[in-house]
Amino acid sequence: MSKITWKGSVLLGPIPPVLVSCGTPEKPNVFTVAWAGIINTHPPRVSISVRPSRHSYGLIQQSGEFVINLPTTALARAVDWCGVKSGRDVDKFAAMGLTALPASAVGCPLVGESPVNLECRVFQQIPLGTHDLFLADVAAVNVDEALLDEAGKLHLEKAGLLAYAHGQYYSLGQALGTFGWSVRKKAPEPAKAPKPGKPPRRPAPPAGGKAHPEKKARPGRKAGPVTGHKTARKGAKRPG
């Protein structure tokens, strides 16, 4: 495979184009962030990179809180629109018909149409150049009940999440495997059932060539005594 070399760039994809909500319940705001990621498991921590020129930058810096709302393909237009419009000029929730719901652990609202919402509290802000990196603890997670089965297991594959790669929006495609499937042992194959229509084979006769006990005697002949000798014919003389 031949390659050409370019100068360094952030050509990484696909990535989630998340809707980040901030502000207050009385004056909510939402904007699109393409650069969001997981940075730690225990405690659960995430990050978002925001340009200081964005209206939401000041709101997050002031409150120290925000919510990451995972978008679906049905929200693709809202995701793009909220990424190019500014909350200084328009109420994005109202313009896109989004529902601002109260959060459980932070003061800013959730996007009700999103199937998963991560409530975040900032613990560190790092200036990096064009963007500032906000590192945050995930204080609570809200999940749509429709994505849970009877045992309470989450089926995020049913959400129809949106992906973004090099200026294009995509829906997630065919599932190729689950975590660890490449090293998981295969289950033994079940035994093959006999083909329908064929009667079972009769067991082989015992050693010595004699008929199997289940084999019927020929009609018109009587079986001999237990000793195995044939029955004497009527009128025949007995020897000696």
C-alpha positions in Angstrom: 0.0 0.0 0.0 1.6 3.3 -1.1 1.3 6.4 1.0 2.0 10.1 0.8 3.0 12.2 3.8 1.3 15.4 4.9 2.2 17.8 7.7 0.8 17.0 11.2 -2.9 17.5 11.6 -5.8 16.2 13.8 -7.0 13.8 11.1 -8.7 11.4 13.6 -12.0 9.7 12.9 -14.7 8.7 13.3 -15.5 10.7 16.4 -18.8 11.5 18.2 -20.2 15.0 17.4 -21.8 15.5 20.9 -24.3 18.1 21.9 -23.0 19.9 25.0 -25.6 21.7 27.1 -24.7 24.4 29.6 -26.2 27.6 31.1 -29.2 27.5 33.4 -32.7 26.0 33.2 -34.0 29.5 32.8 -31.5 30.4 30.0 -30.2 27.1 28.6 -27.6 26.9 25.8 -26.3 24.0 23.7 -23.5 23.7 21.2 -21.7 21.0 19.2 -18.3 19.6 20.2 -16.5 17.2 18.0 -13.5 16.8 20.2 -14.8 14.9 23.2 -13.3 11.9 24.8 -12.9 9.5 27.7 -9.8 10.1 29.9 -10.4 7.8 32.9 -12.5 4.9 34.1 -12.4 5.1 37.9 -13.3 7.8 38.7 -15.2 8.3 35.5 -13.7 11.3 33.7 -14.2 12.9 30.3 -12.9 15.8 28.3 -14.1 18.4 25.8 -12.0 20.9 23.8 -13.6 24.3 23.3 -12.4 27.5 21.5 -12.4 30.5 23.9 -14.3 32.5 21.3 -17.4 30.3 21.7 -20.3 31.6 23.7 -20.5 28.4 25.7 -16.8 28.7 26.8 -17.6 31.5 29.2 -20.8 29.7 30.5 -18.8 26.5 31.3 -15.9 28.4 32.8 -18.3 30.4 35.1 -20.4 27.4 36.3 -17.8 24.6 36.1 -20.5 22.3 34.7 -21.8 20.9 31.4 -23.7 17.9 30.0 -22.6 15.7 27.2 -25.6 14.6 25.2 -25.1 11.7 22.8 -26.8 12.5 19.4 -28.7 10.2 17.2 -29.1 10.2 13.4 -32.5 11.9 14.0 -30.6 14.8 15.6 -28.1 15.2 12.8 -29.5 18.5 11.5 -29.7 19.9 15.1 -26.1 18.8 15.7 -24.8 20.6 12.6 -27.0 23.7 13.2 -25.9 24.1 16.8 -22.3 23.9 15.7 -22.5 26.9 13.3 -24.9 29.2 15.2 -24.1 31.1 18.4 -26.0 31.2 21.6 -25.3 34.9 21.8 -27.8 35.5 18.9 -30.4 32.8 19.2 -32.1 30.4 21.6 -30.9 27.1 20.1 -33.2 24.9 22.2 -36.2 26.8 20.9 -34.9 27.0 17.3 -34.3 23.3 17.0 -37.3 22.1 19.0 -35.1 20.6 21.7 -36.3 19.9 25.2 -34.3 21.3 28.2 -34.8 18.8 31.1 -33.4 19.3 34.6 -30.3 17.4 35.5 -29.9 15.3 38.7 -26.4 16.4 39.8 -25.6 19.6 37.9 -27.3 23.0 37.4 -27.4 23.0 33.6 -30.1 21.2 31.6 -30.1 18.0 29.6 -31.2 17.6 26.0 -34.3 15.5 26.3 -34.1 14.0 22.8 -30.7 12.5 23.4 -30.8 8.9 24.6 -27.7 9.2 26.9 -26.7 12.3 29.0 -23.5 12.6 31.0 -23.6 15.2 33.7 -20.1 16.6 34.2 -18.3 18.8 36.7 -15.0 20.5 35.6 -12.0 19.7 37.8 -9.3 21.2 35.5 -8.9 23.6 32.6 -5.9 23.4 30.4 -5.1 26.1 27.7 -3.6 24.3 24.7 -3.6 26.9 21.9 -6.6 27.2 19.7 -8.7 25.3 22.3 -8.9 24.9 26.0 -9.3 21.4 27.4 -11.9 21.0 30.1 -11.4 17.9 32.2 -14.5 16.8 34.1 -15.8 14.1 36.5 -19.0 12.4 35.3 -21.4 13.0 38.3 -24.4 11.1 36.8 -25.6 9.4 33.7 -29.1 9.4 32.3 -30.2 6.6 30.0 -33.4 6.2 27.9 -35.4 3.3 29.4 -36.2 2.1 25.8 -32.5 1.0 25.5 -32.7 -1.3 28.5 -33.8 -5.0 28.4 -35.7 -6.9 31.1 -32.4 -7.5 33.0 -31.5 -3.8 32.9 -28.7 -4.3 30.4 -28.0 -1.3 28.1 -28.3 -1.9 24.3 -26.7 1.3 23.0 -26.6 -0.3 19.5 -30.4 0.4 19.3 -29.9 4.2 19.8 -28.9 4.9 16.2 -25.9 7.1 17.3 -24.3 9.6 15.0 -20.6 9.7 13.9 -18.4 12.3 12.3 -15.4 11.9 10.1 -13.5 14.6 8.2 -16.4 17.0 7.7 -19.1 14.4 7.1 -21.8 13.0 9.3 -22.4 9.2 9.3 -24.7 6.7 10.9 -23.1 3.7 12.5 -23.0 0.6 10.3 -23.0 -3.1 10.6 -21.8 -4.7 13.9 -18.6 -6.7 13.4 -18.1 -8.2 16.9 -18.2 -7.5 20.6 -15.3 -6.7 23.0 -13.0 -9.7 23.2 -14.6 -11.7 20.4 -11.3 -12.2 18.7 -9.9 -14.3 21.6 -13.2 -15.9 22.8 -13.3 -19.7 22.5 -15.9 -21.1 20.1 -18.7 -23.1 21.6 -18.8 -26.9 20.6 -21.0 -27.6 17.6 -24.2 -29.6 18.5 -24.4 -33.2 17.3 -26.1 -33.6 14.0 -29.6 -35.1 14.1 -30.4 -38.1 11.8 -31.9 -37.3 8.5 -35.8 -37.5 8.5 -37.4 -40.4 6.6 -34.8 -43.1 7.3 -35.8 -45.9 9.8 -33.2 -46.8 12.5 -30.8 -49.6 11.6 -31.5 -53.1 13.1 -28.8 -54.1 15.6 -26.3 -56.6 14.3 -26.9 -60.3 15.2 -25.0 -61.8 18.1 -21.8 -63.8 17.6 -22.2 -67.3 16.1 -24.5 -66.3 13.3 -27.7 -67.1 15.0 -30.7 -64.9 14.5 -31.3 -62.1 16.9 -33.7 -62.9 19.8 -36.2 -60.4 18.4 -36.3 -62.2 15.0 -39.6 -64.1 14.6 -39.6 -67.9 13.8 -40.7 -69.0 10.4 -44.5 -69.7 10.1 -45.5 -73.4 10.2 -42.5 -74.5 12.3 -42.2 -74.9 16.0 -39.3 -74.0 18.0 -37.3 -76.7 19.6 -37.0 -77.4 23.3 -34.7 -75.4 25.5 -31.8 -77.8 24.7 -31.8 -76.4 21.1 -32.6 -79.9 19.4 -35.3 -79.9 16.7 -38.7 -81.4 17.6 -39.0 -85.0 16.5 -41.4 -85.6 13.6 -44.7 -87.4 14.3 -44.4 -91.2 14.0 -40.6 -91.3 13.9 -39.0 -94.0 16.1 -36.9 -93.0 18.9 -33.4 -94.3 18.8 -32.4 -97.5 20.8 
